[in-house]
Amino acid sequence: MSEFFDPYNADRPLMMKCTCGRDHTLADHHAEVVADEAARELRARSETAEFEAYSNEFIEATLVKAIFPHDEERRRFLRAVGKGTAMAAIASVLPVASLQAMAQDKGALEKTNLKIGFIPITCATPLIMAHPLGFYSKQGLNVEVTKTAGWALVRDKMINKEYDASHFLSPMPLAISMGLGSNATPMNVATIQNINGQAITLSLKHKDNRDPKNWKGFKFGIPFDYSMHNFLLRYYLAEAGLNPDTDVQLRVIPPAEMVANLRAGNIDGFLGPDPFNQRAVFDEVGFIHVLTKDLWNGHPCCAFGTSTEFIQKNPNTFAALYRAVLNAAAMARQPKNRELIAKVIAPAQYLNQPEAVLNQVLSGKFADGLGKVQNVPDRADFDPMPWQSMAVWMLTQMKRWGYVKGDVDYKAIAEKVFLITDARKHMKDLGMEFKAGPTYAKHTIMGKAFDPAKPEEYLKSFAIAKAA
């Protein structure tokens, strides 16, 4: 039987592609059925006492991690005040400024009908899966998740208030808040959607040219100027001695068009989000040169955020959104759920990708395009903590490559945009001030330590940067 027309089937309308009566292919119909079954199973798992306990502990651990990014600091505090006092203090704290996400008595929602934008990439997994799994509706929210064509459109729709919240590239709220590439509009990052989950993918014609020192003249695709993809690719090329502004061409290409441009020979490669790195392998037009986790393990990619105005006007609604997305992140972090999640987000209304491609990305067991099957369980992961130190690093790269001029108040901007707990202030108010080291986490990028307390010193350490 044809998937498209079956003129001799008495049970099927001649001009319709599917017996269900909807105008989609039989393959699309099968994908939706599989996705519905997977969503039912995941919903059932989410309603167990085991998952509820896991999710609550996950959220609490996220908050404790925010307060004490260094484990030894956490241990000193617990030894100083005791577990009971520490738990009481943390329970009394808002997880982000003006946000009652952990409050037992949930306030009345100011707005229940919400529109959230997303780009169809695996980075948006928690935000997307929260919809079919009912995590939004459990919080009393009627959410429409809307597929969006590109990042500039996401930015514009957020500024114009067409979207209430959105999937962002994690540097975007910094740029929008600073008025880089748009009118300045205060935005906030509430959670990181995913960590790792990117790669440098090259055309198969370059499989014998793996040394980036030989890539002068290459054309690369990136999804947006204010993206980790752009900053990590620039960093990688500069470490190899290439100036990304003069020795190669960087072209902004929507993620969904990257594989087609690679196939057409318009670019030599791209540093892009999954699933398109794996899709290039699946379509036999490219290979995965390096995972970005091998450049910076645990780096942020995308974020969930909204405008500062929305949070101020709708604190309880935002708290409900925060809970829904954190619950989804808790489920996405469990490897046992990844295969089902791939089925849930595969259909056309979400990622519109083969389930096999998504499963390779989320499971970390994947074909690399060079004849090998790799096993990297944390190829993509979901840690929601919006470290302000990550924001400081992004700001250093914006300045390094000329996106921002003059002096930058790194700490003030990071703390204004990347929402994180103000627990230490609350502890002081409760008479439990604890003197310890800085709360900013430190990171290592391509073997080089980044101290967020010394951003200008870090900037001056690079041999290659954009000329002033």
Sequence and secondary structure as in RCSB ss.txt:
>XXXX:A:sequence
MSEFFDPYNADRPLMMKCTCGRDHTLADHHAEVVADEAARELRARSETAEFEAYSNEFIEATLVKAIFPHDEERR
RFLRAVGKGTAMAAIASVLPVASLQAMAQDKGALEKTNLKIGFIPITCATPLIMAHPLGFYSKQGLNVEVTKTAG
WALVRDKMINKEYDASHFLSPMPLAISMGLGSNATPMNVATIQNINGQAITLSLKHKDNRDPKNWKGFKFGIPFD
YSMHNFLLRYYLAEAGLNPDTDVQLRVIPPAEMVANLRAGNIDGFLGPDPFNQRAVFDEVGFIHVLTKDLWNGHP
CCAFGTSTEFIQKNPNTFAALYRAVLNAAAMARQPKNRELIAKVIAPAQYLNQPEAVLNQVLSGKFADGLGKVQN
VPDRADFDPMPWQSMAVWMLTQMKRWGYVKGDVDYKAIAEKVFLITDARKHMKDLGMEFKAGPTYAKHTIMGKAF
DPAKPEEYLKSFAIAKAA
>XXXX:A:secstr
  SS  TT TTS TT SSTTSSSS HHHHHHHHHHHHHHHHHHHHHTSHHHHHHHHHHHHHHHHHHH SSHHHHH
HHHHHH HHHHHHHHHTS SBTTB TT SS    S  EEEEEE SSGGGHHHHHTTTTTHHHHTT EEEEEE S 
HHHHHHHHHTTS SEEEEETTHHHHHHHTSSS    EEEEEE  EE EEEEEEGGGTT   GGG TT EEEES S
SSHHHHHHHHHHHHTT  TTTTSEEEE  GGGHHHHHHHTS SEEEEETTHHHHHHHTTSEEEEEEGGGTSTT B
 EEEEEEHHHHHH HHHHHHHHHHHHHHHHHHHSGGGHHHHHHHH STTTT   HHHHHHHHHSEEE SSS EEE
 TTSEE      HHHHHHHHHHHHHTTSS S   HHHHHHHHB    HHHHHHHTT     S SS  EEETTEEE
 TT HHHHHHT S     
